[in-house]
Amino acid sequence: MIRKLMEKTLSTVLSKLGLTEREQQFLSVVLTLNEPTISEVIHHSEIKRPTAYKITQDLLEKGLLQWGAGRGKYKQKLVPPSPERILEYAREQTRKAKKAEWQIEGHLETLKKLCGAHTILPVIRTVQGEEGFIEILERTIEIPHSEIAYIGNIDDLHAVISREYDYRRYIPERIKKNISARALLVRTPTALEFKKRDGEEKRMTKFFPVQYQPKATMLLWRNATLIFSGSREGIGLYIESPLISELYQGMFDLLWDKINSE
């Protein structure tokens, strides 16, 4: 049981590093066996030898592997990265991605003019469960000084993403980036507590009338929309389209204006 949990944790961590599937598999074996030779990694992973040598070189260049003791090409050991090095590598990738984001943002207007001559189709895909929902939530807090609109039941949301993620990661990061929120919520004890903290958490909250208690969730930000069926079904529809977003945002604004603040 403990071994399976450790393997799952290792798989989750490696999947966040931006490595290829083969690199993840290779590094997972190195970490599990602790200083194996390339031949041992090949035996346990079934990666072909030429590919294994290329992956080794790539991981050495990324600082996620080191040569250890041993003699000869086939007997030299591979030293796995420390947990601290894995974390630092993840931070390096985040810094590079952020730098690329800033650079692209600086050329955004030029790109808009260039892309304006082409028909851009909406991005539509399904998301599922905690991992899928959190992936989308992280997107909503990428752009500072923006706004998020939310419709739904906060308790049902926490049944998917957990209260810990919302309170310790999402809300603090949203506040840090000066991203405001408007929430139309089902009235529950949790929602009432939420409203009490509206001022300090850059949020405005209103409650649905008792006769209307939506079971699904809708999340709106910039040019994107997420419609989530709730914790029971756990399926969401992610739509990235300025026109569709404008439609749903208009509907949200109409509801917001109609519902009295209490």
C-alpha positions as a printed Julia matrix, in Angstrom:
262×3 Matrix{Float64}:
   0.0    0.0     0.0
   2.79   2.42    1.0
   4.82   1.46   -2.08
   1.87   2.16   -4.38
   1.36   5.55   -2.73
   5.05   6.38   -3.19
   4.94   5.34   -6.85
   1.84   7.46   -7.41
   3.51  10.45   -5.74
   6.64   9.98   -7.84
   4.58   9.74  -11.03
   2.66  12.91  -10.11
   5.84  14.87   -9.36
   7.64  13.82  -12.55
   4.61  14.63  -14.69
   4.87  18.28  -13.55
   8.45  18.78  -14.78
   7.72  19.15  -18.49
   9.65  15.97  -19.36
   8.73  13.59  -22.16
   6.95  10.37  -21.25
  10.14   8.39  -21.89
  12.21  10.77  -19.75
   9.69  10.43  -16.92
   9.81   6.63  -17.21
  13.61   6.6   -17.28
  13.98   8.96  -14.32
  11.36   7.05  -12.34
  13.4    3.84  -12.68
  16.63   5.66  -11.67
  14.92   7.08   -8.57
  13.34   3.73   -7.68
  16.5    1.61   -8.11
  18.85   4.25   -6.63
  22.07   4.58   -8.66
  21.49   1.91  -11.3
  23.56   1.45  -14.44
  22.09   2.31  -17.84
  21.78  -1.42  -18.55
  19.7   -1.88  -15.39
  17.42   1.01  -16.36
  16.96  -0.5   -19.83
  16.11  -3.88  -18.27
  13.47  -2.42  -15.94
  11.98   0.1   -18.37
  12.21  -1.74  -21.72
  13.56   1.46  -23.29
  15.78   0.65  -26.24
  19.5    1.2   -25.71
  20.02   4.07  -28.25
  17.02   5.91  -26.78
  18.29   5.29  -23.25
  21.65   6.89  -24.04
  19.97   9.93  -25.59
  17.67  10.32  -22.58
  20.65   9.98  -20.24
  22.46  12.77  -22.05
  19.37  15.0   -22.03
  18.78  14.47  -18.29
  22.47  15.09  -17.55
  22.25  18.42  -19.4
  19.12  19.33  -17.44
  20.88  18.57  -14.16
  18.44  15.79  -13.31
  21.13  13.08  -13.45
  24.79  12.73  -12.53
  27.4   10.1   -13.27
  28.36   8.06  -10.25
  30.91   5.38   -9.48
  31.69   2.5   -11.82
  33.97   1.69  -14.69
  33.18   1.33  -18.34
  30.34   2.59  -20.43
  27.88  -0.06  -19.25
  28.8   -0.25  -15.55
  28.91   3.42  -14.61
  26.16   4.28  -12.17
  23.52   6.99  -12.59
  22.97   9.19   -9.54
  19.36  10.41   -9.22
  18.54  14.04   -8.38
  17.78  15.04   -4.82
  14.24  16.17   -3.95
  15.62  19.7    -3.58
  17.1   19.56   -7.1
  13.76  18.36   -8.51
  12.01  21.31   -6.85
  14.64  23.76   -8.13
  14.28  22.36  -11.67
  10.51  22.88  -11.45
  11.12  26.47  -10.35
  13.52  27.01  -13.25
  10.86  25.84  -15.71
   8.31  28.15  -14.07
  10.68  31.11  -14.4
  11.33  30.32  -18.07
   7.61  29.96  -18.76
   6.87  33.24  -16.98
   9.59  35.02  -18.97
   8.14  33.62  -22.21
   4.68  34.79  -21.11
   5.94  38.33  -20.53
   7.71  38.37  -23.89
   4.62  37.16  -25.73
   2.43  39.61  -23.83
   4.72  42.41  -25.01
   3.98  41.48  -28.62
   0.3   40.72  -28.04
  -1.11  43.57  -30.11
   1.06  42.66  -33.1
  -0.02  39.03  -32.79
  -3.67  40.07  -32.65
  -3.3   42.01  -35.9
  -1.52  39.07  -37.5
  -4.08  36.54  -36.32
  -7.01  38.83  -37.12
  -6.7   37.93  -40.77
  -7.43  34.29  -40.0
 -10.47  32.49  -38.68
  -9.68  31.18  -35.19
 -11.9   28.32  -34.06
 -12.91  27.97  -30.4
 -10.95  25.58  -28.18
 -13.36  23.05  -26.69
 -12.43  20.12  -24.48
 -13.69  18.13  -21.54
 -12.07  18.05  -18.11
 -12.66  15.52  -15.38
 -12.26  15.23  -11.63
  -9.95  17.05   -9.24
  -6.89  17.18  -11.5
  -8.83  18.52  -14.48
 -10.68  21.13  -12.45
  -7.53  22.36  -10.7
  -5.75  22.65  -14.05
  -8.49  25.03  -15.22
  -8.57  26.94  -11.91
  -4.84  27.58  -12.24
  -5.51  29.15  -15.64
  -7.97  31.59  -14.14
  -5.22  33.15  -11.99
  -2.57  33.48  -14.67
  -3.34  37.1   -15.61
  -2.99  39.7   -12.81
  -5.54  42.54  -12.38
  -8.38  40.6   -14.02
 -11.77  39.33  -12.83
 -13.36  35.93  -12.32
 -17.1   35.25  -12.21
 -18.45  32.13  -10.49
 -21.88  30.49  -10.26
 -22.51  27.45   -8.1
 -22.39  25.7    -4.74
 -19.14  26.27   -2.85
 -19.53  23.05   -0.83
 -19.91  21.03   -4.01
 -16.81  22.72   -5.41
 -14.84  21.76   -2.31
 -15.97  18.17   -2.75
 -13.92  18.2    -5.98
 -10.89  20.43   -5.35
 -10.77  20.31   -1.5
 -11.05  23.2     0.95
  -7.29  23.08    1.51
  -6.52  23.87   -2.14
  -9.05  26.7    -2.19
  -7.99  28.32    1.09
  -4.23  27.73    1.01
  -3.42  27.97   -2.68
  -6.15  29.42   -4.9
  -7.56  32.32   -2.89
  -4.15  33.56   -1.61
  -2.69  33.45   -5.13
  -5.73  35.25   -6.56
  -5.38  37.98   -3.91
  -1.63  38.24   -4.51
  -2.23  38.89   -8.23
  -5.01  41.39   -7.53
  -7.64  39.28   -9.3
 -11.14  40.16   -8.15
 -14.07  37.77   -8.05
 -17.86  37.95   -8.21
 -19.71  34.91   -6.92
 -23.37  33.9    -7.24
 -23.69  31.14   -4.66
 -26.18  28.72   -3.22
 -26.77  29.83    0.38
 -24.95  27.4     2.7
 -23.05  27.91    5.99
 -19.78  27.8     4.04
 -21.06  30.4     1.58
 -22.15  32.66    4.42
 -18.63  32.48    5.88
 -17.24  33.26    2.43
 -19.3   36.42    2.23
 -17.99  37.61    5.6
 -14.47  37.59    4.15
 -15.39  39.33    0.87
 -13.47  42.52    1.67
 -10.19  40.88    2.59
 -10.42  38.33   -0.24
 -11.22  40.79   -3.08
 -14.63  39.26   -3.71
 -18.28  40.25   -3.96
 -20.82  37.56   -3.11
 -24.56  37.3    -3.73
 -26.92  34.42   -2.98
 -29.49  32.76   -5.22
 -33.14  32.87   -4.15
 -34.21  29.78   -2.19
 -36.39  28.57   -5.09
 -33.36  28.37   -7.42
 -30.48  26.18   -6.31
 -28.2   25.32   -9.27
 -26.52  21.94   -9.15
 -23.88  22.69  -11.79
 -21.06  25.24  -11.72
 -19.99  27.93  -14.18
 -16.68  29.77  -14.15
 -16.01  32.79  -16.39
 -12.79  34.7   -16.97
 -11.36  36.66  -19.88
 -12.14  34.67  -23.07
 -12.81  31.33  -21.4
 -15.74  29.49  -19.82
 -15.93  26.33  -17.73
 -19.26  24.57  -17.22
 -18.92  21.83  -14.6
 -21.6   19.23  -13.91
 -20.78  19.01  -10.21
 -19.05  16.56   -7.91
 -21.51  13.76   -8.55
 -20.72  13.48  -12.27
 -17.34  15.19  -12.18
 -17.31  16.26  -15.84
 -16.61  19.76  -17.14
 -16.71  21.47  -20.53
 -13.94  24.0   -21.14
 -14.59  26.54  -23.92
 -12.1   29.14  -25.06
 -13.95  31.57  -27.33
 -14.36  35.36  -27.08
 -17.88  35.22  -28.56
 -19.14  32.43  -26.29
 -17.47  34.04  -23.28
 -19.14  37.35  -24.08
 -22.55  35.61  -24.24
 -22.16  33.89  -20.86
 -20.61  36.97  -19.27
 -23.64  38.99  -20.38
 -25.98  36.39  -18.86
 -23.98  36.48  -15.63
 -24.18  40.29  -15.49
 -27.97  40.17  -15.98
 -28.33  37.69  -13.11
 -25.99  39.73  -10.94
 -28.02  42.89  -11.45
 -31.33  41.09  -10.82
 -30.28  39.43   -7.55
 -30.3   41.68   -4.5
 -27.22  41.74   -2.28
 -27.96  40.42    1.19
